[in-house]
Amino acid sequence: SLIGNLMLTWFARNAIESETRRAIILGLCVYDAIGFVVTLIAQIAGVLGPLGWFAMAIYLFFAIGFGYFLLPQKKVA
């Protein structure tokens, strides 16, 4: 799935502001938020080792990052 995300974001990197770009950002934000929650549950349950915290931090970082880009941006006059 990470390779799929890489390809999606690479090919859409120069996309103009549109509903399609916003849908891609929303999808990736939801994906990373779900990944964070699942990894957190697995880490707390003891399924993952110490590197599980690192995976969880990566999911959280990207969820917050994509969430930031979903916020309305101020237009520069």
MOPAC internal coordinates of N, CA, C and O (Angstrom, degrees):
PM7 1SCF
backbone

  N    0.0000 0     0.00 0     0.00 0    0    0    0
  C    1.4560 1     0.00 0     0.00 0    1    0    0
  C    1.5247 1   111.06 1     0.00 0    2    1    0
  O    1.2310 1   120.37 1   149.05 1    3    2    1
  N    1.3381 1   116.89 1   -30.95 1    3    2    1
  C    1.4559 1   118.52 1   178.93 1    5    3    2
  C    1.5267 1   111.74 1   -67.79 1    6    5    3
  O    1.2310 1   120.16 1   146.07 1    7    6    5
  N    1.3225 1   117.29 1   -33.93 1    7    6    5
  C    1.4616 1   119.92 1   176.21 1    9    7    6
  C    1.5271 1   109.83 1   -67.88 1   10    9    7
  O    1.2310 1   120.05 1   142.13 1   11   10    9
  N    1.3198 1   117.52 1   -37.87 1   11   10    9
  C    1.4640 1   120.99 1   175.66 1   13   11   10
  C    1.5158 1   111.88 1   -62.69 1   14   13   11
  O    1.2310 1   120.75 1   138.13 1   15   14   13
  N    1.3329 1   116.16 1   -41.87 1   15   14   13
  C    1.4679 1   119.66 1   177.07 1   17   15   14
  C    1.5197 1   110.89 1   -64.99 1   18   17   15
  O    1.2310 1   120.52 1   140.52 1   19   18   17
  N    1.3274 1   116.62 1   -39.48 1   19   18   17
  C    1.4577 1   121.07 1   177.49 1   21   19   18
  C    1.5222 1   110.39 1   -59.61 1   22   21   19
  O    1.2310 1   120.19 1   130.90 1   23   22   21
  N    1.3125 1   117.24 1   -49.10 1   23   22   21
  C    1.4610 1   120.83 1  -178.76 1   25   23   22
  C    1.5274 1   111.07 1   -63.94 1   26   25   23
  O    1.2310 1   120.03 1   137.62 1   27   26   25
  N    1.3149 1   117.54 1   -42.38 1   27   26   25
  C    1.4620 1   121.41 1   179.75 1   29   27   26
  C    1.5175 1   111.32 1   -61.09 1   30   29   27
  O    1.2310 1   120.27 1   131.76 1   31   30   29
  N    1.3053 1   117.08 1   -48.24 1   31   30   29
  C    1.4623 1   119.77 1  -177.82 1   33   31   30
  C    1.5329 1   111.15 1   -72.26 1   34   33   31
  O    1.2310 1   119.79 1   146.95 1   35   34   33
  N    1.3258 1   118.00 1   -33.05 1   35   34   33
  C    1.4683 1   120.01 1   179.71 1   37   35   34
  C    1.5242 1   110.99 1   -66.86 1   38   37   35
  O    1.2310 1   120.31 1   133.77 1   39   38   37
  N    1.3282 1   117.01 1   -46.23 1   39   38   37
  C    1.4609 1   120.05 1  -178.00 1   41   39   38
  C    1.5238 1   112.50 1   -73.68 1   42   41   39
  O    1.2310 1   119.69 1   158.39 1   43   42   41
  N    1.3228 1   118.19 1   -21.61 1   43   42   41
  C    1.4719 1   121.18 1   179.74 1   45   43   42
  C    1.5267 1   112.28 1   -99.89 1   46   45   43
  O    1.2310 1   119.77 1  -170.66 1   47   46   45
  N    1.3187 1   118.04 1     9.34 1   47   46   45
  C    1.4666 1   120.74 1  -173.35 1   49   47   46
  C    1.5194 1   113.52 1   -63.73 1   50   49   47
  O    1.2310 1   119.17 1   150.87 1   51   50   49
  N    1.3262 1   119.20 1   -29.13 1   51   50   49
  C    1.4578 1   121.87 1  -178.38 1   53   51   50
  C    1.5300 1   112.57 1  -104.46 1   54   53   51
  O    1.2310 1   120.41 1  -163.94 1   55   54   53
  N    1.3126 1   116.82 1    16.06 1   55   54   53
  C    1.4656 1   120.34 1  -178.11 1   57   55   54
  C    1.5248 1   110.43 1   -68.04 1   58   57   55
  O    1.2310 1   121.22 1   -39.22 1   59   58   57
  N    1.3189 1   115.27 1   140.78 1   59   58   57
  C    1.4586 1   119.94 1   177.45 1   61   59   58
  C    1.5221 1   109.46 1   -76.37 1   62   61   59
  O    1.2310 1   120.71 1   -14.86 1   63   62   61
  N    1.3179 1   116.24 1   165.14 1   63   62   61
  C    1.4675 1   121.30 1   178.67 1   65   63   62
  C    1.5245 1   108.56 1   -60.36 1   66   65   63
  O    1.2310 1   120.75 1   -62.39 1   67   66   65
  N    1.3299 1   116.17 1   117.61 1   67   66   65
  C    1.4622 1   120.81 1  -178.33 1   69   67   66
  C    1.5223 1   109.39 1  -157.59 1   70   69   67
  O    1.2310 1   121.53 1    -7.46 1   71   70   69
  N    1.3169 1   114.68 1   172.54 1   71   70   69
  C    1.4642 1   120.25 1   176.34 1   73   71   70
  C    1.5271 1   110.45 1   -65.41 1   74   73   71
  O    1.2310 1   120.21 1   146.11 1   75   74   73
  N    1.3127 1   117.21 1   -33.89 1   75   74   73
  C    1.4671 1   120.86 1   179.05 1   77   75   74
  C    1.5171 1   111.02 1   -64.06 1   78   77   75
  O    1.2310 1   120.46 1   134.00 1   79   78   77
  N    1.3261 1   116.73 1   -46.00 1   79   78   77
  C    1.4624 1   119.99 1   179.01 1   81   79   78
  C    1.5173 1   110.82 1   -63.53 1   82   81   79
  O    1.2310 1   120.58 1   139.62 1   83   82   81
  N    1.3286 1   116.50 1   -40.38 1   83   82   81
  C    1.4672 1   120.19 1   178.18 1   85   83   82
  C    1.5316 1   110.94 1   -64.45 1   86   85   83
  O    1.2310 1   120.12 1   142.22 1   87   86   85
  N    1.3358 1   117.37 1   -37.78 1   87   86   85
  C    1.4718 1   121.03 1   177.93 1   89   87   86
  C    1.5252 1   111.06 1   -65.68 1   90   89   87
  O    1.2310 1   120.19 1   140.95 1   91   90   89
  N    1.3290 1   117.25 1   -39.05 1   91   90   89
  C    1.4629 1   120.86 1   177.22 1   93   91   90
  C    1.5266 1   110.04 1   -63.00 1   94   93   91
  O    1.2310 1   120.46 1   133.99 1   95   94   93
  N    1.3253 1   116.72 1   -46.01 1   95   94   93
  C    1.4679 1   121.01 1  -179.75 1   97   95   94
  C    1.5267 1   110.70 1   -63.20 1   98   97   95
  O    1.2310 1   120.41 1   137.15 1   99   98   97
  N    1.3354 1   116.82 1   -42.85 1   99   98   97
  C    1.4658 1   120.35 1   179.01 1  101   99   98
  C    1.5245 1   110.86 1   -62.99 1  102  101   99
  O    1.2310 1   120.38 1   135.85 1  103  102  101
  N    1.3314 1   116.88 1   -44.15 1  103  102  101
  C    1.4631 1   120.81 1   179.47 1  105  103  102
  C    1.5192 1   111.89 1   -61.37 1  106  105  103
  O    1.2310 1   120.25 1   137.03 1  107  106  105
  N    1.3186 1   117.12 1   -42.97 1  107  106  105
  C    1.4591 1   120.69 1   179.45 1  109  107  106
  C    1.5237 1   111.72 1   -69.40 1  110  109  107
  O    1.2310 1   120.22 1   145.34 1  111  110  109
  N    1.3314 1   117.19 1   -34.66 1  111  110  109
  C    1.4719 1   120.41 1   177.09 1  113  111  110
  C    1.5339 1   110.55 1   -64.85 1  114  113  111
  O    1.2310 1   120.75 1   134.58 1  115  114  113
  N    1.3315 1   116.17 1   -45.42 1  115  114  113
  C    1.4647 1   120.16 1   178.90 1  117  115  114
  C    1.5276 1   110.58 1   -64.99 1  118  117  115
  O    1.2310 1   120.32 1   137.30 1  119  118  117
  N    1.3256 1   117.00 1   -42.70 1  119  118  117
  C    1.4668 1   121.45 1   178.22 1  121  119  118
  C    1.5279 1   111.13 1   -57.51 1  122  121  119
  O    1.2310 1   120.60 1   132.91 1  123  122  121
  N    1.3348 1   116.45 1   -47.09 1  123  122  121
  C    1.4623 1   119.75 1  -178.24 1  125  123  122
  C    1.5265 1   111.86 1   -71.17 1  126  125  123
  O    1.2310 1   120.07 1   146.11 1  127  126  125
  N    1.3238 1   117.48 1   -33.89 1  127  126  125
  C    1.4701 1   119.98 1   177.17 1  129  127  126
  C    1.5341 1   110.53 1   -65.59 1  130  129  127
  O    1.2310 1   120.47 1   137.13 1  131  130  129
  N    1.3260 1   116.71 1   -42.87 1  131  130  129
  C    1.4675 1   120.31 1   177.38 1  133  131  130
  C    1.5268 1   109.99 1   -65.54 1  134  133  131
  O    1.2310 1   120.20 1   138.12 1  135  134  133
  N    1.3293 1   117.23 1   -41.88 1  135  134  133
  C    1.4644 1   120.85 1   177.21 1  137  135  134
  C    1.5186 1   111.45 1   -59.81 1  138  137  135
  O    1.2310 1   120.49 1   140.30 1  139  138  137
  N    1.3315 1   116.68 1   -39.70 1  139  138  137
  C    1.4605 1   120.74 1   177.52 1  141  139  138
  C    1.5252 1   111.14 1   -62.04 1  142  141  139
  O    1.2310 1   120.41 1   131.73 1  143  142  141
  N    1.3220 1   116.83 1   -48.27 1  143  142  141
  C    1.4722 1   120.76 1  -177.70 1  145  143  142
  C    1.5270 1   110.85 1   -63.56 1  146  145  143
  O    1.2310 1   120.48 1   135.16 1  147  146  145
  N    1.3268 1   116.69 1   -44.84 1  147  146  145
  C    1.4702 1   120.18 1  -179.68 1  149  147  146
  C    1.5263 1   110.86 1   -64.12 1  150  149  147
  O    1.2310 1   120.48 1   137.50 1  151  150  149
  N    1.3294 1   116.70 1   -42.50 1  151  150  149
  C    1.4630 1   120.19 1   179.26 1  153  151  150
  C    1.5248 1   111.04 1   -66.79 1  154  153  151
  O    1.2310 1   120.37 1   141.85 1  155  154  153
  N    1.3285 1   116.89 1   -38.15 1  155  154  153
  C    1.4612 1   120.62 1   177.14 1  157  155  154
  C    1.5289 1   111.03 1   -62.31 1  158  157  155
  O    1.2310 1   120.49 1   134.86 1  159  158  157
  N    1.3231 1   116.66 1   -45.14 1  159  158  157
  C    1.4660 1   120.33 1   179.09 1  161  159  158
  C    1.5283 1   110.37 1   -62.76 1  162  161  159
  O    1.2310 1   120.42 1   136.22 1  163  162  161
  N    1.3428 1   116.80 1   -43.78 1  163  162  161
  C    1.4641 1   120.21 1   179.15 1  165  163  162
  C    1.5270 1   111.52 1   -64.45 1  166  165  163
  O    1.2310 1   120.48 1   142.82 1  167  166  165
  N    1.3189 1   116.69 1   -37.18 1  167  166  165
  C    1.4646 1   120.45 1   179.79 1  169  167  166
  C    1.5273 1   110.80 1   -67.89 1  170  169  167
  O    1.2310 1   120.63 1   135.70 1  171  170  169
  N    1.3151 1   116.40 1   -44.30 1  171  170  169
  C    1.4703 1   120.22 1   179.71 1  173  171  170
  C    1.5255 1   111.09 1   -65.91 1  174  173  171
  O    1.2310 1   120.68 1   144.79 1  175  174  173
  N    1.3399 1   116.31 1   -35.21 1  175  174  173
  C    1.4722 1   120.25 1   179.69 1  177  175  174
  C    1.5241 1   112.32 1   -75.38 1  178  177  175
  O    1.2310 1   120.07 1   171.76 1  179  178  177
  N    1.3187 1   117.47 1    -8.24 1  179  178  177
  C    1.4498 1   120.41 1   178.26 1  181  179  178
  C    1.5187 1   114.77 1    85.67 1  182  181  179
  O    1.2310 1   120.37 1  -167.48 1  183  182  181
  N    1.3239 1   116.90 1    12.52 1  183  182  181
  C    1.4651 1   120.91 1  -179.35 1  185  183  182
  C    1.5276 1   110.37 1   -72.85 1  186  185  183
  O    1.2310 1   120.54 1   142.33 1  187  186  185
  N    1.3082 1   116.57 1   -37.67 1  187  186  185
  C    1.4647 1   121.71 1  -178.38 1  189  187  186
  C    1.5187 1   110.20 1   -98.90 1  190  189  187
  O    1.2310 1   121.40 1   -24.26 1  191  190  189
  N    1.3030 1   114.93 1   155.74 1  191  190  189
  C    1.4643 1   119.84 1   176.70 1  193  191  190
  C    1.5275 1   110.23 1   -86.97 1  194  193  191
  O    1.2310 1   120.86 1    17.85 1  195  194  193
  N    1.3145 1   115.96 1  -162.15 1  195  194  193
  C    1.4640 1   120.37 1  -178.52 1  197  195  194
  C    1.5311 1   114.06 1   -60.62 1  198  197  195
  O    1.2310 1   119.59 1   151.85 1  199  198  197
  N    1.3310 1   118.40 1   -28.15 1  199  198  197
  C    1.4607 1   120.16 1   178.92 1  201  199  198
  C    1.5316 1   112.28 1   -72.92 1  202  201  199
  O    1.2310 1   120.29 1   169.07 1  203  202  201
  N    1.3170 1   117.05 1   -10.93 1  203  202  201
  C    1.4574 1   120.51 1   175.94 1  205  203  202
  C    1.5187 1   112.07 1   -62.42 1  206  205  203
  O    1.2310 1   120.46 1   148.38 1  207  206  205
  N    1.3317 1   116.72 1   -31.62 1  207  206  205
  C    1.4717 1   120.30 1   177.51 1  209  207  206
  C    1.5258 1   110.16 1   -64.61 1  210  209  207
  O    1.2310 1   120.49 1   143.99 1  211  210  209
  N    1.3269 1   116.67 1   -36.01 1  211  210  209
  C    1.4513 1   120.99 1   179.20 1  213  211  210
  C    1.5330 1   110.58 1   -66.82 1  214  213  211
  O    1.2310 1   120.25 1   135.55 1  215  214  213
  N    1.3154 1   117.13 1   -44.45 1  215  214  213
  C    1.4644 1   121.19 1   177.61 1  217  215  214
  C    1.5218 1   110.62 1   -61.88 1  218  217  215
  O    1.2310 1   120.79 1   139.03 1  219  218  217
  N    1.3115 1   116.09 1   -40.97 1  219  218  217
  C    1.4571 1   120.42 1   178.37 1  221  219  218
  C    1.5252 1   111.10 1   -63.38 1  222  221  219
  O    1.2310 1   120.32 1   139.20 1  223  222  221
  N    1.3355 1   117.00 1   -40.80 1  223  222  221
  C    1.4650 1   121.03 1   179.34 1  225  223  222
  C    1.5279 1   111.16 1   -65.10 1  226  225  223
  O    1.2310 1   120.21 1   143.54 1  227  226  225
  N    1.3176 1   117.21 1   -36.46 1  227  226  225
  C    1.4668 1   120.42 1   178.36 1  229  227  226
  C    1.5267 1   110.24 1   -65.13 1  230  229  227
  O    1.2310 1   120.26 1   133.14 1  231  230  229
  N    1.3337 1   117.10 1   -46.86 1  231  230  229
  C    1.4690 1   120.24 1   177.54 1  233  231  230
  C    1.5312 1   110.69 1   -59.41 1  234  233  231
  O    1.2310 1   120.18 1   136.89 1  235  234  233
  N    1.3153 1   117.26 1   -43.11 1  235  234  233
  C    1.4626 1   120.83 1   179.80 1  237  235  234
  C    1.5249 1   110.90 1   -63.99 1  238  237  235
  O    1.2310 1   120.16 1   136.11 1  239  238  237
  N    1.3237 1   117.29 1   -43.89 1  239  238  237
  C    1.4606 1   122.00 1   179.27 1  241  239  238
  C    1.5295 1   110.92 1   -57.27 1  242  241  239
  O    1.2310 1   120.38 1   131.64 1  243  242  241
  N    1.3258 1   116.89 1   -48.36 1  243  242  241
  C    1.4615 1   119.72 1  -178.09 1  245  243  242
  C    1.5264 1   112.01 1   -71.88 1  246  245  243
  O    1.2310 1   119.44 1   144.75 1  247  246  245
  N    1.3251 1   118.68 1   -35.25 1  247  246  245
  C    1.4651 1   120.33 1   176.74 1  249  247  246
  C    1.5182 1   110.43 1   -62.50 1  250  249  247
  O    1.2310 1   120.06 1   136.04 1  251  250  249
  N    1.3183 1   117.48 1   -43.96 1  251  250  249
  C    1.4627 1   120.46 1   177.97 1  253  251  250
  C    1.5296 1   110.37 1   -66.85 1  254  253  251
  O    1.2310 1   120.32 1   138.97 1  255  254  253
  N    1.3159 1   116.99 1   -41.03 1  255  254  253
  C    1.4624 1   120.60 1   179.65 1  257  255  254
  C    1.5134 1   112.47 1   -61.73 1  258  257  255
  O    1.2310 1   119.93 1   130.98 1  259  258  257
  N    1.3313 1   117.74 1   -49.02 1  259  258  257
  C    1.4579 1   120.06 1   178.75 1  261  259  258
  C    1.5259 1   110.86 1   -68.30 1  262  261  259
  O    1.2310 1   120.14 1   146.73 1  263  262  261
  N    1.3332 1   117.33 1   -33.27 1  263  262  261
  C    1.4608 1   120.10 1   175.39 1  265  263  262
  C    1.5128 1   111.79 1   -62.73 1  266  265  263
  O    1.2310 1   120.55 1   143.10 1  267  266  265
  N    1.3190 1   116.55 1   -36.90 1  267  266  265
  C    1.4616 1   120.42 1   177.54 1  269  267  266
  C    1.5292 1   111.00 1   -61.00 1  270  269  267
  O    1.2310 1   120.61 1   138.38 1  271  270  269
  N    1.3319 1   116.44 1   -41.62 1  271  270  269
  C    1.4565 1   119.83 1  -179.17 1  273  271  270
  C    1.5211 1   112.84 1   -73.83 1  274  273  271
  O    1.2310 1   119.94 1   168.56 1  275  274  273
  N    1.3240 1   117.73 1   -11.44 1  275  274  273
  C    1.4618 1   120.42 1   174.55 1  277  275  274
  C    1.5266 1   111.86 1   -82.85 1  278  277  275
  O    1.2310 1   120.41 1   161.40 1  279  278  277
  N    1.3324 1   116.83 1   -18.60 1  279  278  277
  C    1.4551 1   120.09 1   179.09 1  281  279  278
  C    1.5264 1   109.53 1   -66.35 1  282  281  279
  O    1.2310 1   120.15 1   -32.80 1  283  282  281
  N    1.3374 1   117.31 1   147.20 1  283  282  281
  C    1.4656 1   119.07 1   177.85 1  285  283  282
  C    1.5316 1   110.48 1   -63.41 1  286  285  283
  O    1.2310 1   121.19 1   -47.53 1  287  286  285
  N    1.3155 1   115.32 1   132.47 1  287  286  285
  C    1.4671 1   120.76 1   179.88 1  289  287  286
  C    1.5184 1   109.07 1   -93.75 1  290  289  287
  O    1.2310 1   120.69 1   -38.51 1  291  290  289
  N    1.3327 1   116.29 1   141.49 1  291  290  289
  C    1.4582 1   120.53 1   176.72 1  293  291  290
  C    1.5216 1   109.39 1   -73.43 1  294  293  291
  O    1.2310 1   121.23 1   -43.56 1  295  294  293
  N    1.3155 1   115.26 1   136.44 1  295  294  293
  C    1.4604 1   120.79 1   177.97 1  297  295  294
  C    1.5093 1   109.75 1   -83.16 1  298  297  295
  O    1.2310 1   120.88 1   -48.66 1  299  298  297
  N    1.3227 1   115.91 1   131.34 1  299  298  297
  C    1.4613 1   120.79 1   177.83 1  301  299  298
  C    1.5263 1   107.31 1   -87.32 1  302  301  299
  O    1.2310 1   121.16 1   -51.02 1  303  302  301
  N    1.3279 1   115.38 1   128.98 1  303  302  301
  C    1.4751 1   119.59 1  -176.23 1  305  303  302
  C    1.4824 1   113.48 1   -74.03 1  306  305  303
  O    1.2310 1   120.10 1   180.00 1  307  306  305

